[in-house]
Amino acid sequence: MEKEMALLWEVTFFEFLVVSVVIGGALAYAIGRSTARSWSGWGLMVFYCLLLTAAIRFLHFSLFHGTFFLPAATLPTALHYAVIDFAVILAFAVLGRSRTRAGQMSRQYRFERA
């Protein structure tokens, strides 16, 4: 599989879509829901998203021959795509947290749901 090396994806768009958006997004949505349901802070959610980003980068590396954080020669490329993955993961986590927290607030305080 030849690398395309675009701005958002490293190997192919399909690989980015499946691993980062579908798998990473679903797990990040669950992170957001769980931190909202346990009334945990935003810092813990960001920490969990960082851990998930490392796991998603490992999936890119192991399944599709993407870059990982080692060796040091591939570190700048790996960090670039890790930031992209982190942004996608954090967006899904914020969506899950916001939707769950809105449901909690409407049940607790009898607000109308928008």
N, CA, C and O of each residue as an XYZ file, in Angstrom:
456
protein
N       0.847     -1.166      0.000
C       0.000      0.000      0.000
C       0.896      1.234      0.000
O       1.700      1.411      0.916
N       0.772      2.081     -1.002
C       1.611      3.259     -1.119
C       1.014      4.419     -0.336
O      -0.196      4.642     -0.359
N       1.873      5.149      0.352
C       1.404      6.267      1.161
C       1.053      7.465      0.294
O       1.755      7.778     -0.667
N      -0.040      8.132      0.645
C      -0.454      9.343     -0.052
C       0.094     10.591      0.635
O       0.411     11.571     -0.039
N       0.210     10.573      1.965
C       0.742     11.666      2.771
C       0.033     13.004      2.501
O       0.674     13.977      2.104
N      -1.237     13.048      2.710
C      -1.993     14.293      2.587
C      -1.936     15.039      3.920
O      -1.299     14.581      4.869
N      -2.596     16.173      3.984
C      -2.568     16.977      5.194
C      -3.276     16.285      6.363
O      -2.805     16.356      7.498
N      -4.399     15.618      6.095
C      -5.180     14.992      7.156
C      -4.931     13.502      7.319
O      -5.087     12.979      8.423
N      -4.556     12.810      6.273
C      -4.367     11.372      6.384
C      -2.980     10.991      5.894
O      -2.377     11.655      5.051
N      -2.507      9.893      6.463
C      -1.136      9.482      6.201
C      -1.033      8.447      5.094
O      -0.179      8.567      4.215
N      -1.882      7.442      5.122
C      -1.797      6.372      4.131
C      -2.865      6.572      3.063
O      -2.541      6.889      1.919
N      -4.125      6.392      3.419
C      -5.226      6.635      2.490
C      -6.369      7.311      3.250
O      -6.428      7.271      4.479
N      -7.265      7.924      2.499
C      -8.418      8.556      3.128
C      -9.316      7.521      3.781
O      -9.865      7.769      4.855
N      -9.472      6.367      3.152
C     -10.313      5.304      3.712
C      -9.769      4.839      5.058
O     -10.531      4.615      5.998
N      -8.464      4.696      5.147
C      -7.834      4.280      6.406
C      -8.072      5.321      7.488
O      -8.379      4.967      8.627
N      -7.935      6.602      7.150
C      -8.203      7.675      8.110
C      -9.662      7.658      8.542
O      -9.970      7.821      9.723
N     -10.556      7.461      7.582
C     -11.982      7.454      7.881
C     -12.345      6.305      8.820
O     -13.075      6.505      9.791
N     -11.844      5.116      8.538
C     -12.201      3.950      9.357
C     -11.556      4.023     10.739
O     -12.241      3.879     11.751
N     -10.255      4.242     10.785
C      -9.549      4.169     12.068
C      -9.783      5.412     12.914
O     -10.181      5.298     14.073
N      -9.548      6.581     12.363
C      -9.632      7.800     13.175
C     -11.058      8.264     13.406
O     -11.424      8.610     14.530
N     -11.867      8.275     12.357
C     -13.201      8.842     12.493
C     -14.193      7.827     13.060
O     -14.901      8.133     14.020
N     -14.253      6.627     12.483
C     -15.265      5.654     12.929
C     -14.857      5.016     14.257
O     -15.593      5.112     15.239
N     -13.701      4.371     14.295
C     -13.286      3.681     15.534
C     -12.931      4.691     16.621
O     -13.450      4.628     17.735
N     -12.040      5.624     16.283
C     -11.646      6.629     17.267
C     -12.799      7.509     17.694
O     -12.916      7.856     18.869
N     -13.658      7.876     16.748
C     -14.799      8.708     17.085
C     -15.791      8.015     17.997
O     -16.317      8.627     18.927
N     -16.051      6.744     17.739
C     -16.982      5.997     18.602
C     -16.423      5.850     20.017
O     -17.148      6.014     20.997
N     -15.145      5.546     20.114
C     -14.536      5.421     21.442
C     -14.475      6.774     22.151
O     -14.675      6.849     23.363
N     -14.203      7.827     21.411
C     -14.155      9.161     22.012
C     -15.546      9.607     22.468
O     -15.679     10.240     23.516
N     -16.570      9.284     21.697
C     -17.939      9.599     22.104
C     -18.257      8.897     23.433
O     -18.897      9.472     24.313
N     -17.800      7.647     23.559
C     -18.000      6.908     24.812
C     -17.214      7.549     25.956
O     -17.689      7.573     27.092
N     -16.031      8.061     25.673
C     -15.258      8.771     26.701
C     -16.027     10.009     27.163
O     -16.133     10.267     28.362
N     -16.554     10.759     26.225
C     -17.319     11.946     26.583
C     -18.544     11.624     27.404
O     -18.851     12.312     28.377
N     -19.246     10.570     27.008
C     -20.432     10.157     27.773
C     -20.052      9.711     29.182
O     -20.723     10.067     30.151
N     -18.983      8.937     29.297
C     -18.618      8.414     30.614
C     -18.136      9.518     31.549
O     -18.436      9.488     32.743
N     -17.395     10.491     31.025
C     -16.962     11.579     31.902
C     -18.131     12.483     32.287
O     -18.133     13.057     33.376
N     -19.114     12.616     31.416
C     -20.296     13.410     31.776
C     -21.146     12.671     32.798
O     -21.642     13.277     33.748
N     -21.317     11.371     32.613
C     -22.162     10.607     33.539
C     -21.550     10.511     34.925
O     -22.278     10.433     35.915
N     -20.221     10.517     35.016
C     -19.575     10.453     36.327
C     -19.283     11.839     36.890
O     -18.677     11.957     37.955
N     -19.706     12.886     36.190
C     -19.503     14.270     36.584
C     -18.017     14.587     36.772
O     -17.642     15.369     37.646
N     -17.183     13.969     35.942
C     -15.747     14.249     35.976
C     -15.456     15.535     35.219
O     -16.284     16.024     34.451
N     -14.277     16.067     35.449
C     -13.907     17.333     34.826
C     -13.433     17.176     33.395
O     -13.248     16.068     32.890
N     -13.240     18.335     32.750
C     -12.771     18.352     31.370
C     -11.337     17.845     31.265
O     -10.971     17.229     30.264
N     -10.527     18.097     32.283
C      -9.129     17.663     32.252
C      -8.992     16.160     32.153
O      -8.125     15.659     31.437
N      -9.837     15.438     32.861
C      -9.795     13.981     32.786
C     -10.204     13.493     31.404
O      -9.635     12.532     30.887
N     -11.191     14.154     30.806
C     -11.598     13.777     29.457
C     -10.469     14.016     28.459
O     -10.237     13.184     27.582
N      -9.774     15.127     28.578
C      -8.650     15.412     27.674
C      -7.541     14.390     27.872
O      -6.927     13.954     26.898
N      -7.273     14.002     29.112
C      -6.263     12.981     29.382
C      -6.649     11.648     28.734
O      -5.812     10.994     28.111
N      -7.904     11.251     28.879
C      -8.365     10.015     28.238
C      -8.261     10.114     26.712
O      -7.934      9.132     26.045
N      -8.536     11.283     26.172
C      -8.415     11.471     24.720
C      -6.964     11.374     24.272
O      -6.690     10.868     23.184
N      -6.034     11.848     25.085
C      -4.609     11.688     24.759
C      -4.206     10.218     24.735
O      -3.467      9.786     23.850
N      -4.690      9.457     25.702
C      -4.409      8.018     25.709
C      -5.009      7.328     24.488
O      -4.374      6.464     23.883
N      -6.226      7.710     24.129
C      -6.866      7.137     22.953
C      -6.126      7.529     21.683
O      -6.038      6.729     20.751
N      -5.597      8.736     21.630
C      -4.818      9.166     20.469
C      -3.590      8.291     20.281
O      -3.266      7.916     19.154
N      -2.901      7.960     21.369
C      -1.744      7.069     21.269
C      -2.163      5.689     20.768
O      -1.453      5.079     19.968
N      -3.305      5.197     21.229
C      -3.790      3.898     20.770
C      -4.183      3.936     19.292
O      -3.913      2.987     18.556
N      -4.808      5.009     18.859
C      -5.193      5.144     17.449
C      -3.956      5.266     16.569
O      -3.919      4.703     15.475
N      -2.945      5.994     17.032
C      -1.691      6.072     16.272
C      -1.054      4.691     16.153
O      -0.488      4.357     15.111
N      -1.142      3.889     17.208
C      -0.599      2.537     17.133
C      -1.377      1.699     16.115
O      -0.782      0.893     15.400
N      -2.690      1.879     16.040
C      -3.464      1.160     15.023
C      -3.047      1.572     13.618
O      -2.917      0.724     12.735
N      -2.837      2.858     13.406
C      -2.348      3.317     12.098
C      -1.002      2.672     11.774
O      -0.758      2.248     10.644
N      -0.137      2.606     12.777
C       1.199      2.040     12.594
C       1.152      0.544     12.331
O       1.797      0.056     11.403
N       0.401     -0.181     13.133
C       0.439     -1.640     13.052
C      -0.385     -2.203     11.891
O       0.005     -3.208     11.297
N      -1.490     -1.588     11.566
C      -2.345     -2.133     10.517
C      -2.041     -1.594      9.126
O      -2.187     -2.309      8.134
N      -1.613     -0.324      9.050
C      -1.471      0.321      7.751
C      -0.072      0.873      7.493
O       0.120      1.649      6.557
N       0.904      0.484      8.309
C       2.300      0.899      8.152
C       2.466      2.410      8.187
O       3.258      2.974      7.433
N       1.722      3.056      9.060
C       1.894      4.489      9.270
C       3.069      4.741     10.188
O       3.771      3.807     10.577
N       3.288      5.999     10.537
C       4.396      6.331     11.424
C       3.950      6.234     12.871
O       2.778      6.420     13.196
N       4.911      5.940     13.728
C       4.669      5.932     15.169
C       5.710      6.847     15.797
O       6.521      7.425     15.073
N       5.715      6.994     17.078
C       6.583      7.947     17.752
C       8.042      7.498     17.812
O       8.919      8.313     18.100
N       8.315      6.254     17.554
C       9.689      5.741     17.491
C       9.889      5.076     16.150
O       8.955      4.424     15.682
N      11.003      5.183     15.509
C      12.260      5.851     15.860
C      12.127      7.361     15.771
O      11.131      7.885     15.271
N      13.137      8.045     16.259
C      13.091      9.510     16.350
C      13.010     10.184     14.979
O      12.569     11.329     14.884
N      13.421      9.500     13.937
C      13.381     10.093     12.594
C      11.950     10.333     12.126
O      11.713     11.251     11.341
N      11.001      9.540     12.582
C       9.603      9.692     12.169
C       8.782     10.506     13.162
O       7.572     10.647     12.985
N       9.415     11.045     14.200
C       8.681     11.760     15.243
C       7.923     12.993     14.730
O       6.759     13.154     15.097
N       8.508     13.865     13.909
C       7.730     15.028     13.445
C       6.490     14.640     12.635
O       5.428     15.239     12.803
N       6.620     13.653     11.770
C       5.465     13.201     10.990
C       4.418     12.571     11.894
O       3.224     12.825     11.737
N       4.859     11.753     12.839
C       3.928     11.107     13.761
C       3.214     12.134     14.630
O       2.020     11.991     14.895
N       3.919     13.159     15.074
C       3.282     14.197     15.883
C       2.254     14.987     15.079
O       1.202     15.354     15.603
N       2.553     15.249     13.814
C       1.594     15.960     12.960
C       0.280     15.187     12.865
O      -0.796     15.751     13.068
N       0.375     13.896     12.556
C      -0.845     13.103     12.410
C      -1.486     12.797     13.759
O      -2.692     12.565     13.827
N      -0.695     12.794     14.837
C      -1.271     12.617     16.168
C      -2.115     13.828     16.552
O      -3.157     13.677     17.190
N      -1.679     15.019     16.171
C      -2.461     16.230     16.452
C      -3.775     16.194     15.676
O      -4.820     16.576     16.202
N      -3.722     15.736     14.427
C      -4.949     15.604     13.629
C      -5.894     14.597     14.286
O      -7.083     14.871     14.448
N      -5.361     13.432     14.665
C      -6.185     12.418     15.325
C      -6.757     12.937     16.639
O      -7.919     12.684     16.958
N      -5.938     13.666     17.404
C      -6.402     14.208     18.676
C      -7.545     15.198     18.474
O      -8.496     15.220     19.256
N      -7.455     16.014     17.432
C      -8.528     16.976     17.159
C      -9.831     16.262     16.825
O     -10.898     16.667     17.288
N      -9.753     15.207     16.026
C     -10.956     14.433     15.678
C     -11.520     13.758     16.920
O     -12.726     13.798     17.161
N     -10.653     13.143     17.701
C     -11.080     12.436     18.910
C     -11.688     13.404     19.915
O     -12.732     13.116     20.501
N     -11.050     14.539     20.116
C     -11.572     15.510     21.075
C     -12.926     16.070     20.624
O     -13.798     16.324     21.456
N     -13.103     16.259     19.329
C     -14.390     16.754     18.827
C     -15.513     15.765     19.129
O     -16.592     16.167     19.565
N     -15.270     14.479     18.903
C     -16.286     13.475     19.209
C     -16.518     13.359     20.713
O     -17.651     13.146     21.144
N     -15.472     13.495     21.511
C     -15.630     13.425     22.963
C     -16.449     14.601     23.479
O     -17.298     14.432     24.354
N     -16.199     15.782     22.946
C     -16.973     16.959     23.346
C     -18.437     16.800     22.939
O     -19.337     17.174     23.692
N     -18.674     16.246     21.753
C     -20.048     15.994     21.313
C     -20.760     15.020     22.260
O     -21.897     15.270     22.661
N     -20.105     13.925     22.613
C     -20.701     12.958     23.535
C     -20.943     13.545     24.911
O     -21.977     13.294     25.531
N     -19.982     14.331     25.386
C     -20.135     14.952     26.702
C     -21.261     15.977     26.697
O     -22.058     16.028     27.633
N     -21.330     16.785     25.657
C     -22.356     17.833     25.598
C     -23.758     17.246     25.509
O     -24.674     17.706     26.191
N     -23.922     16.240     24.676
C     -25.254     15.624     24.544
C     -25.671     14.939     25.837
O     -26.829     15.039     26.244
N     -24.745     14.245     26.486
C     -25.073     13.563     27.742
C     -25.369     14.571     28.844
O     -26.322     14.405     29.605
N     -24.552     15.615     28.926
C     -24.765     16.623     29.962
C     -26.081     17.372     29.742
O     -26.753     17.730     30.708
N     -26.455     17.613     28.482
C     -27.738     18.262     28.198
C     -28.895     17.378     28.662
O     -29.873     17.879     29.217
N     -28.790     16.076     28.441
C     -29.820     15.158     28.922
C     -29.895     15.126     30.436
O     -30.984     15.081     31.007
N     -28.745     15.148     31.086
C     -28.720     15.162     32.546
C     -29.376     16.426     33.095
O     -30.169     16.372     34.035
N     -29.040     17.539     32.504
C     -29.599     18.809     32.983
C     -31.107     18.885     32.749
O     -31.846     19.377     33.602
N     -31.561     18.402     31.597
C     -32.999     18.473     31.333
C     -33.784     17.543     32.254
O     -34.907     17.865     32.640
N     -33.214     16.402     32.610
C     -33.893     15.513     33.563
C     -33.842     16.065     34.974
O     -34.824     15.974     35.711
N     -32.714     16.634     35.359
C     -32.550     17.133     36.711
C     -33.398     18.384     36.975
O     -34.027     18.517     38.024
N     -33.399     19.282     36.009
C     -34.044     20.567     36.234
C     -35.298     20.774     35.403
O     -35.842     21.878     35.379
N     -35.767     19.742     34.724
C     -37.006     19.747     33.947
C     -37.006     20.804     32.843
O     -38.021     21.457     32.600
N     -35.868     20.969     32.179
C     -35.786     21.894     31.055
C     -36.347     21.237     29.820
O     -36.396     20.012     29.707
N     -36.765     22.069     28.903
C     -37.183     21.572     27.595
C     -35.938     21.230     26.798
O     -34.971     21.991     26.791
N     -35.960     20.100     26.134
C     -34.826     19.720     25.305
C     -34.915     20.409     23.966
O     -35.989     20.476     23.369
N     -33.819     20.911     23.495
C     -33.801     21.619     22.207
C     -33.716     20.669     21.059
O     -33.691     21.095     19.905
